[in-house]
Amino acid sequence: MTAGAKRRSLGRGRGENAVIEVAWMYYHDGRNQQEIAEALGISRATVVNYLQEARETGLIRITLAAPAFTTHRLALELCDRFGIAGAWVVPDEGCDAEGTFARVVRGAAQWLPDLLAPGDRLGVAWGRTVYDLAELVEPQVIADLSVLQLVGSMATPYGFTAEACSTRLAQRLGARCLNLHAPAILSRAELAAELREEPILKRQLEALGQVNKLLFSAGTVTAESHVVESGLASRADLAAQVAQGAVGVICGRFVDAEGRALPGPAEARMIGIELPRLVGLEMGLLVVPGRDKVAPSLAAIRGGYVTHLATSTRVAEALLAAG
């Protein structure tokens, strides 16, 4: 085919076909932008636009091999210091808080499927970190995988409810989704106890005992904590728990600096997995996207919830300095 014929072919094949043609020549054939422009009879600016479109629409996905992050000096130091099996550390030089958050979550989303195997029962916490991660996981199917919601539903002002997190992740991984059909917290302990004995919910809660892997991010105990904003705890509850030594939140429950659960007045009213069931699992992937989560993350590590850790360079340095 002549160059002129190629140019006419591209001219007729506008839209996705043209984007694919340019993307193939650039990423597969290794041709530069100017060479592609000359070969196809289009401007270099058009080539740039087509490549950008290929990335934005998901036709092209650019990833770095896992060892670039898991064998990073800081990753190895985290494993050695905290006795965990693996760490994924992304660079964050020049990033603001939101930029760091996005990089860490994207990195964890890339890593998670590598940590799963057919037949796993993956327990999923809730929050923005987990929800955004679920959105970024590459669609695939892991045979006989189940994703389980660990905390009941709540009237949260955010879009990342507990059931949204587990449902979305299950969709991305081609997994069964086992959600809890009950509120995360009820008005009376007696009502919660009765509800736990309802056959449907009782079976769902029993299924949580089969969880062998965990995905979570430890929450903070600041005034802006999601446990307050979502109604799991009042500001008075938060203050009382902090006074007792609470430094973080795991799956809606307060923990002290050693990762020990701190039962409070709301404990008997909650519907969800009890923290001791999450200690010592085959895999516990903790995602730490910001320095504000250093203290609660250290508590989670000390408490035995963590085997794998995803974070950024500056946060990793903060964890090492504080731990």
N, C-alpha and C positions, 0 to 999 in steps of 0.2 A: 504494500500500500504506500502511495506517495505521501509526502508531507501535506500536500494540498488536499488529498483525499481525507487524510486524518483531520485536517482543520474543518472540512465540511462535515465530517461525521460528528465531531464535537459540537459544531454549531447547531446541528439538528437535535443532538442528544443533550439538551439543556437539563438543568435540575440535578437530581440525584446521580444520574449516569455520569454527568460531567464531573461532579464532586468525586465520585468513586474513581474515575479515570485519573484525575489529578493526584488523589491520595495514593493510588497504587504506584504511580510513577515516582512519587516522592519517597514513600516509605518502603516500598518493596523493591523498586528498581534502583533506588539510591541516586536519582537524578536531582539536580538542584533546581531552584525555582525558575531561573532564567532559561535553563535548558527545556524545562517543561513548557514555558511560555512560547518559546520559539518552535517547539515541536507541534504544539497544538494551535498556534496562530492566535494566541490570546495575550493579554497584557500580564506582566508580572504581578500587578496589583490584583488581577482576577485570580491568579494562582494562589496568592496569599489568602484571599477571601474564601476560596474553595477549601483550602486546608483548614482554615478556622471553622468553617461550617462542618467539615468532617469531624472535627473534635467535639464541637458543641452538640451535634446530633448523635454522637456515639458510634459513628462509622469507624472512627479510629480511637483506640484507647491506648494511652501512653503510660506504661508502668516501669518501675525500676525493679530489678530482681531482689527478692527478699534478703539475700545475704548483705546487700548494701546497707540495710537497716538493722538486721539482727546480729551482725558481727561488728557493728560500730563499737568503737572503744567504750562509749558510755553504756551501750547495751550490755556489753560484757561485764562492766563494772557493776551495773544494776543486778545482774544475775549473781555475781560473786558476793556482793554486799548483802543482798536480801534472800539468797538461797532459792531463787526462782528458776524455772526451766528455760525461760526465754524472754527477751525484751526487744521491742521494735522502737527505734528512736529516729524521728525525722528531724531534719534541720529546721531551725526557726529564726535564723539570723535575719534581722530587719523586719520581722513580722510583728504586727500588733496582736492584741489578744484574740481578735476574731480570725486573723490569718493563721495564727498558731492552732487555734481550735479546729479550723477547717483542715489543716494539714494532718493533724493527729488523727482526726476522725476518718479521713480518707485512708490514711495508712492502716489503721485498725481494720477498716472495711476490706482492704486488700488482703490482710493477714488472716482474718478470721476463718475463711474457708479452708486454709491450710491446716488449721488446728482441729478441724472436725472430721469425723469418719462415719461411714454408714452405721446406722443403728444408734447413734448418739441421741441423748435426751438433753437438749440445750435449754437451760433456764435463763430467762431474759428479764433483767430489771427494766426500769423505765426512766425517762428523762430525755432532754434534748440530745445529749451525746449519743444515747442508744438509738434514738429515732433517726437522727441524721446518718448514723452509721448504717442502719438498715437500708436507707435510701440509696446508699453508695455501694452496697455489696453487688458484685457482678452477678447477674442472674445465672443460675446453674441449678443442677439437681444433685443433692447428696442423698443416696438411697436410704430409705427407712429412717430419715432424720425427723425428730419431733422437736418443736419449739414450744416451750411452756411459759406462760405468763406467771410470774412469781408473786405479784401483788395485785389485789383486787382493783376494780375500777374506781375512778374518782372524778369529781366534778372540777377538773383542772381548767384554768383559763388558757392553757397552752394546747397546741395540737398534738403534743407527744404524750398521749395517755398511755397507760400500761398496755391496754389491749391493742392500741395502734402500733406500739413498738413490736410486740410479738407477732402480730398479724402480718405486718409489712416484712419483717425479716423472714418469716416462714414462706411468704410469697416469693421472695428473692432466691431462696435456697431450695425451692420445690419441696418443702417439708410439710408435715402435718402440724397444725396449730392447735394447741390445747389452752384455751383461755379460761379464766375464772369468771363465772357468771354471778358475781356478787360485788357489792361495794368494798372498797379497801378498808373502810372504817364505818362502824355503825354507832347509833346513838347510845345503846346500852350493851353492857357485857352479856347480859342474859339473852338478848336478841342474837348477838353474834354466836353464842354457844349453840343456840337452837338452829341457826342457819348452817353451822358447820356439820350438823347431824342430818341435814337434808340429803337424801340419797345422791342426787346429781352432784351437789357441791362436795359431798364427802368423797365421792370417787375422784373428783378433780383434785382435791387436796391430797388424797392418797397418791395420785399420779406424780405429784411434786417430789415425793420420796424417791422416784426413779431418776431424778436429774443426776447426770454424771459430769456435766460441764456447765459453766456459768459465764455469762457476758454481763458486765456491769460497769458503772462509774460511781465512785463514792461521792455522796452529796455533802454539802457544807452545812454548818450550823449558824450561818449568818442570818440577819433579819430577812434577807432575800431568798432564803432556802426554799427549794421547791416543796418541801414537806409542809411548809406554812402556806405558801401560795396555793397549793392544791387542796388544803383543808385537812391533811393528815394530822397536823398538830397546830395548836393555837400559838400565838406569840408567848403566852404564859407557859404553855407546855415546853416550848423551845427554851425559854429562860430557865425553867426548872431543870431540864435535862442538862443544859450547859453547866448549871451550878453543881450537878452531880458528876461532872467530868466528861460529858459528851463532846466529841470533837468531830464527829461525822455521822453520816446516815448511809446505811446499806439496805436496799430494798424496803425503804420506808421506816426502818427501825434504827434507833440511835445506838451508837457504839462509843466506847471510851478509847483512849489512846492506844490500848492494847488490842482493840478490836472486839472487846467483850460487849455483848448486848446489855443495854441498860433499860430494863423494864420500867415503864412509866404508867401513868393512869390510863393511857389509851391502849396499852398492850392487849388487854383482854377484849377490846372492841375491834381489833384488827382482823382482817381476812387476808391471809397470804402465808408464804413459807416462813418457817421459823429459822432464824439465822444459824443455829448449830447444824442444820442440814446442809448448809453451804460451805462448811469447813472441810478441807481435805479432799475436795473433788479431784477427778482426773485432770480437769483443766478449769482454771478461773482466770478469764481474760479481763483485766482491769484497764480501762481507758482513762488516762489522766491528761486532759486537754489544756489545763491551765494551772498556774501557780496557786490559785485559790484553793485547789484541791490537794495540795501537798499533805496537809495534816490528816484529812480523812483517808487519803490513799495510804499513808504510812500505817494508819490504824488497821486498814483492811489487810495490808501485807503482814503485819504482826499477828493479826487474828487468824491467819491461815486460809484466807479466802482466795489468795492470788498465786497462780503458777506462771502466768504470762502478763506482761505489762507493755502497753503502748503509750508513748508520750513523745515529747520534743526534747531537743538538746538542753534548753535552759531549764525546763521543768525537771529533767533528769538530774541536772546539776543541783537543783534545789532539793530534790529528794535525797540525793547522796549527802548533801551538806547537813540536812536535818535528821537523817537517819543514822 
